Amino acid sequence: MVILIIPTLSVRGQSPAESPSEPEAVPILKKMSEYLAQTERFSVVVRDGYDVVQESGQKLEFGEVRKLTVSRPDHLRIEGDLN
C-alpha cells in the first residue's frame, strides 16, 4: 500500500498562533505550487524512517527510500520498496 500525503495551504483564516515567518512563507509556497502545476515532469526522492516498539520493549528502526516521478497528464511511477 502506498500513501501519499500532500499538505495544503490555507490563507483565508489566520491562526492566532501564526509564526513571524508565516507571512513571508505564503508567497514562496504559492510560487512553488504554481511552478509545479505548470511542470510536465518532475521527480522527488522521499527518505522516510519510523520506529516500531516490540512487545519486549525493544525498539526497531526502519527506513525507506522511494523515488516518485510524475509525468503529466496521467503517469505516476514509484520506485523503491513498496512492502
Backbone as CSV, one residue per row, in Angstrom:
resi,resn,N_x,N_y,N_z,CA_x,CA_y,CA_z,C_x,C_y,C_z
1,MET,0.844,-1.163,0.000,0.000,0.000,0.000,0.899,1.238,0.000
2,VAL,0.534,2.236,-0.779,1.269,3.488,-0.839,0.336,4.603,-0.408
3,ILE,0.782,5.409,0.526,0.006,6.552,0.989,0.805,7.796,0.641
4,LEU,0.191,8.689,-0.100,0.834,9.937,-0.481,0.137,11.060,0.262
5,ILE,0.885,11.793,1.065,0.323,12.879,1.845,0.808,14.186,1.237
6,ILE,-0.141,15.023,0.861,0.190,16.303,0.262,-0.377,17.394,1.160
7,PRO,0.503,18.215,1.735,-0.005,19.280,2.595,-0.736,20.336,1.773
8,THR,-1.743,20.942,2.369,-2.464,22.015,1.706,-2.210,23.311,2.452
9,LEU,-2.399,24.400,1.755,-2.132,25.712,2.327,-3.416,26.515,2.318
10,SER,-3.785,27.035,3.460,-4.975,27.867,3.561,-4.557,29.262,3.993
11,VAL,-4.915,30.249,3.203,-4.519,31.621,3.504,-5.668,32.399,4.119
12,ARG,-6.871,31.910,4.017,-8.063,32.667,4.418,-8.045,33.048,5.889
13,GLY,-8.200,32.072,6.762,-8.248,32.382,8.187,-6.879,32.244,8.806
14,GLN,-6.402,33.289,9.445,-5.082,33.208,10.038,-5.216,32.822,11.502
15,SER,-4.402,31.873,11.894,-4.416,31.346,13.242,-3.851,32.374,14.220
16,PRO,-4.371,32.429,15.453,-3.784,33.336,16.443,-2.357,32.947,16.802
17,ALA,-1.962,31.691,16.535,-0.607,31.230,16.843,0.286,31.314,15.612
18,GLU,0.013,32.243,14.723,0.795,32.387,13.489,2.241,32.731,13.826
19,SER,3.166,32.074,13.146,4.573,32.336,13.393,4.990,33.622,12.678
20,PRO,6.056,34.271,13.133,6.509,35.516,12.492,6.938,35.321,11.039
21,SER,7.377,34.128,10.663,7.833,33.898,9.298,6.710,33.501,8.344
22,GLU,5.508,33.233,8.863,4.416,32.769,8.007,4.040,33.753,6.902
23,PRO,3.934,35.069,7.153,3.604,35.982,6.056,4.630,35.947,4.922
24,GLU,5.876,35.674,5.241,6.917,35.567,4.210,6.840,34.217,3.495
25,ALA,6.402,33.184,4.186,6.379,31.841,3.615,5.236,31.650,2.621
26,VAL,4.100,32.287,2.838,2.929,32.081,1.986,3.221,32.408,0.520
27,PRO,3.803,33.565,0.185,4.083,33.835,-1.230,5.084,32.846,-1.844
28,ILE,6.034,32.393,-1.058,7.011,31.418,-1.553,6.324,30.102,-1.867
29,LEU,5.453,29.635,-0.974,4.728,28.385,-1.205,3.775,28.497,-2.391
30,LYS,3.139,29.655,-2.550,2.244,29.848,-3.697,3.031,29.803,-5.011
31,LYS,4.196,30.442,-5.024,5.034,30.437,-6.230,5.483,29.018,-6.563
32,MET,5.870,28.254,-5.527,6.293,26.885,-5.737,5.150,26.031,-6.294
33,SER,3.954,26.173,-5.719,2.828,25.367,-6.187,2.421,25.745,-7.607
34,GLU,2.510,27.014,-7.974,2.221,27.430,-9.343,3.246,26.849,-10.316
35,TYR,4.511,26.820,-9.906,5.554,26.241,-10.747,5.303,24.752,-10.981
36,LEU,5.010,24.019,-9.902,4.746,22.584,-10.030,3.490,22.309,-10.857
37,ALA,2.500,23.177,-10.758,1.272,22.994,-11.531,1.536,23.085,-13.031
38,GLN,2.545,23.851,-13.428,2.865,24.032,-14.846,3.918,23.046,-15.359
39,THR,4.592,22.342,-14.458,5.670,21.438,-14.842,5.097,20.135,-15.386
40,GLU,5.564,19.725,-16.566,5.060,18.499,-17.183,5.630,17.243,-16.540
41,ARG,6.877,17.304,-16.052,7.507,16.125,-15.465,8.425,16.565,-14.331
42,PHE,8.310,15.872,-13.190,9.216,16.135,-12.082,9.323,14.878,-11.232
43,SER,10.366,14.824,-10.415,10.534,13.690,-9.519,11.021,14.187,-8.167
44,VAL,10.795,13.352,-7.180,11.213,13.676,-5.826,11.663,12.385,-5.149
45,VAL,12.710,12.472,-4.340,13.185,11.324,-3.575,12.705,11.503,-2.138
46,VAL,12.047,10.477,-1.624,11.491,10.515,-0.275,12.292,9.561,0.601
47,ARG,12.852,10.092,1.654,13.549,9.274,2.656,12.693,9.310,3.916
48,ASP,12.255,8.148,4.355,11.318,8.069,5.469,11.864,7.111,6.511
49,GLY,11.600,7.383,7.750,12.012,6.495,8.814,10.939,6.423,9.881
50,TYR,10.849,5.275,10.511,9.876,5.116,11.578,10.363,4.040,12.541
51,ASP,9.826,4.068,13.762,10.187,3.119,14.811,9.001,2.216,15.119
52,VAL,9.319,0.986,15.491,8.306,0.033,15.946,8.799,-0.534,17.270
53,VAL,7.949,-0.459,18.287,8.308,-0.996,19.598,7.717,-2.399,19.714
54,GLN,8.585,-3.361,19.958,8.165,-4.758,20.099,7.537,-4.982,21.476
55,GLU,6.870,-6.111,21.646,6.262,-6.442,22.936,7.309,-6.499,24.042
56,SER,8.537,-6.860,23.688,9.614,-6.948,24.674,10.122,-5.574,25.101
57,GLY,9.674,-4.514,24.398,10.147,-3.169,24.698,11.280,-2.723,23.790
58,GLN,11.814,-3.649,23.004,12.897,-3.312,22.077,12.342,-2.456,20.945
59,LYS,13.091,-1.403,20.617,12.671,-0.511,19.545,13.438,-0.850,18.266
60,LEU,12.709,-1.061,17.185,13.317,-1.324,15.880,13.115,-0.107,14.995
61,GLU,14.166,0.289,14.291,14.085,1.425,13.379,14.078,0.918,11.943
62,PHE,13.169,1.440,11.155,13.077,1.098,9.746,13.254,2.363,8.916
63,GLY,13.823,2.185,7.746,13.987,3.307,6.836,13.632,2.902,5.421
64,GLU,13.137,3.852,4.657,12.750,3.601,3.277,13.222,4.762,2.410
65,VAL,13.560,4.441,1.178,13.872,5.455,0.181,13.044,5.131,-1.042
66,ARG,12.292,6.120,-1.519,11.463,5.941,-2.707,11.655,7.128,-3.629
67,LYS,11.566,6.868,-4.916,11.602,7.940,-5.898,10.244,7.991,-6.585
68,LEU,9.607,9.151,-6.538,8.322,9.360,-7.192,8.560,10.239,-8.412
69,THR,8.071,9.798,-9.561,8.196,10.559,-10.797,6.800,10.805,-11.355
70,VAL,6.487,12.058,-11.602,5.196,12.447,-12.168,5.426,12.901,-13.597
71,SER,4.673,12.316,-14.537,4.669,12.740,-15.933,3.222,13.055,-16.277
72,ARG,2.960,14.312,-16.489,1.584,14.727,-16.764,1.187,14.347,-18.174
73,PRO,-0.036,14.036,-18.431,-1.171,14.255,-17.546,-1.546,13.053,-16.708
74,ASP,-0.975,11.858,-16.944,-1.565,10.691,-16.299,-0.578,9.599,-15.886
75,HIS,0.645,9.951,-15.545,1.591,8.915,-15.129,2.221,9.264,-13.790
76,LEU,2.263,8.258,-12.920,2.948,8.354,-11.634,3.727,7.057,-11.461
77,ARG,5.045,7.179,-11.313,5.885,5.997,-11.115,6.536,6.100,-9.737
78,ILE,6.469,5.003,-8.991,7.071,4.946,-7.678,8.086,3.817,-7.671
79,GLU,9.333,4.161,-7.390,10.400,3.167,-7.336,10.877,3.040,-5.904
80,GLY,11.129,1.816,-5.486,11.604,1.566,-4.133,10.876,0.392,-3.544
81,ASP,11.129,0.142,-2.277,10.496,-0.976,-1.571,9.066,-0.592,-1.223
82,LEU,8.099,-1.304,-1.783,6.687,-0.972,-1.569,5.995,-1.949,-0.638
83,ASN,6.729,-2.585,0.264,6.119,-3.544,1.207,5.305,-2.837,2.249
